[in-house]
Amino acid sequence: MASELVVVNKAEEVVRLDPASVIPPAVRQAGPKAEEKFAEFFGATIRNVNTRMAYLRAVTKFFAWLEPRRLSLTQIRPLHVAAYIEQLGREVSAPTVKQNLAAIRMLFDYLVVGQVVEMNPAAAVKGPSFSTKKGKTPVLDADETRQLLDAIDTTNVVGLRDRAIIGLMVYTFARVGALAGMNVEDYFPQGKRWWVRLHEKGGKLHEVPAHHKLEEFLDAYLDAAGLWDQKKRPLFRTTQGKTKKLTAKRMTRRDVYEMVRRRAKDAAIETAIGCHTFRATGITNYLVNGGTLEKAQQLANHESARTTKLYDRRDDKLSLDEVERITI
């Protein structure tokens, strides 16, 4: 059995778990081989620690639902999985249900390959239909984004840091996880321009040229923080309470989110924005100003143009203009 499972909890802290502590009773009762394959599935086949935690939660919740039914691992049938998915659909959103079903299906696929069970009870179960042509992420228009950036007090290193973070998300369409994983060396010169290297999901690196305003923001932050020579150290760091001084500790996605909410409140931005807002805001502004969907997809590092299209909110303005034609 794996010696430990490395996951990320809801506080975004890396946690090492004893596999025995997370193995459901039904799996344990099936014997050592079943326990080994269960731990192996999470420890060896899922490389992303956030995905590992999400799938572990999904599977644990499913087995907890099964427990009162006193079913052995080999007695679980498609009807049991279908009943669970039906109930789950009344509690959470369709995308969450689909993720939970995917986790259960993948686990049983692995147990079948490992000869622990003969069939996958989740294979034939259909998840809820879900389709969307427009994302739900709230966006800001250009004036609101400038209002937010201009409201930040940049007379101290924390303000410079926060402006650089928001600027990075706007001008590179960066995911907050990719931003949080950056080191100082991930802002680098290449030819006549400066570039940023984003640490994307699955260990992938995505390099994007820096907008001239982003260069200005990052240069000012690095100058004030004195970080230029600390190439292997975190680029964006937490603060020591309210001292306006940086620590050596890397900011987490949660840290960035809380910063964004504080800055939005200070700037009197009423829209309930989050970190993903700036990804959608940047993509929409790029398209409004003549950018192409194909290039937006490339900059955003999306696998599919359909995903990029979800961030295109140009029709929001059109819809508002049309509504205002009603003069009653």
C-alpha positions, 0 to 999 in steps of 0.5 A, a space after each residue: 500500500 502507498 505510504 501516504 496520500 498527498 492532498 490539498 485541503 480546503 484551506 489549501 494546505 498540503 496534507 499527507 494522509 495515511 491511506 488506511 485512514 481514508 479507506 471505506 469499510 466496504 473496501 477494507 472488508 474486501 481484503 488487502 488487495 482491494 485496499 492496496 488498489 484503492 490507495 494506488 488509484 489516488 496515489 499513483 494515477 492522479 497527479 494533481 493534488 487538488 484533483 486527488 482531494 476532490 475525487 477522494 471527497 467524492 468517493 468517500 461521500 459515495 461509500 458513506 451513502 452506501 454504508 447503511 445499506 451494508 453492501 460488500 464491494 462486489 455487491 454494488 450495482 448500477 442501480 445503487 450508483 444511479 440512486 446515489 447520483 439521483 439524490 446527489 442531483 437534488 443537493 448540488 449543481 449538475 457540474 458537481 454531480 458529473 465530477 462525482 460520477 466521474 470519480 466513482 467511475 474512474 475508481 471502479 475502472 481501476 478496481 476492475 483492471 486490478 481484478 478486485 471487482 468483475 464489473 464497473 457499476 458506474 459505467 452504465 450510469 448517466 449523469 445529468 445533462 448540462 450545457 451552457 453557452 455562457 459562463 456565470 463568472 461576473 465580469 468588469 468592464 474596462 472602466 470598473 477594472 481601472 477603477 479597481 486598479 486606481 483605488 489601490 494604494 501603491 505607496 507600499 509594497 503590499 499595494 504594489 503586489 496586489 496591483 501586480 497580481 490583478 494586472 497579471 490576471 487581466 493581461 495574461 488571462 492567468 488562472 489564480 492557481 497558475 499565478 500562485 505557483 510562480 517564482 521570481 524567475 517566471 518573469 523573464 526577458 526574452 528578446 526585447 520583451 518580458 514574458 511570464 511563465 504560468 504554472 498551469 494544471 497538470 504540471 504544464 508551463 504556459 509562457 505569455 508575453 507581458 503587456 507593457 502595463 503589466 511590465 510596469 506593475 511587476 517591475 515596480 513590485 519587484 523593485 519595492 520588494 527587493 526580489 529580483 535576485 531571489 529567482 527560485 523563491 515565490 513571486 507573490 508572498 503573504 504579509 506579516 499581519 498589517 505591517 505592510 511587510 512581506 514574508 517568505 511564504 507563498 500566497 495561496 489561491 485563498 489568499 489571492 481571493 481574499 485580497 481581491 474581495 478586500 480591494 473590490 470593497 475598497 474600490 466600491 465595486 458592487 459586483 461580487 467578483 472573484 479571481 476568475 473575474 479577471 480572466 473573463 474580463 481580460 478575454 472579453 476586453 481583448 475580443 471587444 478590441 478586435 482580438 480573435 477567439 482563436 488567439 484568445 484560446 491560445 493566450 488563455 491556454 484552453 484546450 477548446 475554443 468552446 471553453 474560451 467562448 464561455 468567457 466572451 461576455 460581449 453580448 452582455 452589453 448588447 442585451 443591456 442596450 436592447 433592454 433600454 429600448 423599452 421606454 415605458 
